[in-house]
Amino acid sequence: MEKRGGDRSVLPVTDEVLSGLQRMADTFYEVKIIPKKIDVKDKNYNWVPDQKW
């Protein structure tokens, strides 16, 4: 069996990580992949798409 990926570890979510995620979310909003702006630091955000998979 093929070994994949190497070691895994859990790391803290830093401000640098959150900034990158926010830029990604803003880009997705700008190109209309997501319907409204989100704040990645909002602990209460819960978006559910209208599309039923």
N, C-alpha and C positions, 0 to 999 in steps of 0.2 A: 504494500500500500504506500502511496506517495505521501511524504510528510510535507505539510504546507504551513506557511506563515511564520514559523519561528515562535519565539516567546511572546506571551501576551501579558500585559499588566494594566492595572487600573490606575489612572492618573487624575489629579484634581482638575476641575474645570476652572481655568484661570481667566483673567480679564482678556488676555491675548486670544484665548480660544473663543470666548464669547464675542469678541470683536470680529473675528473671522466668520463666525456663524451669522452674526448680524449683517455683515456685508453680503453673505450668500443669500440670506433671506430678503434683503433689500433688492438684490439683483433679480431674484425669482419674482418678486412683486413687480418690478419695472418691466420685465418681459412677459408679465401676465400669466405666470405659471401658478401663482397663488393669488387669490382674489382680493386680499387686503393686507396692509402692512402689519407686520408683527414685531413685537419686542421680544428678543430671545431671552431677556432677563425676567419677563413676566411669568411668574410661577403659576398663574391661573389661566394661561392661554390654553385653549383646547379647540383646535380647528378640526372639523369633520367635513370631508368633501361631500358635495351633493351626489356625486356619482356613486352608484352602488356597484361594487366590483363583483 
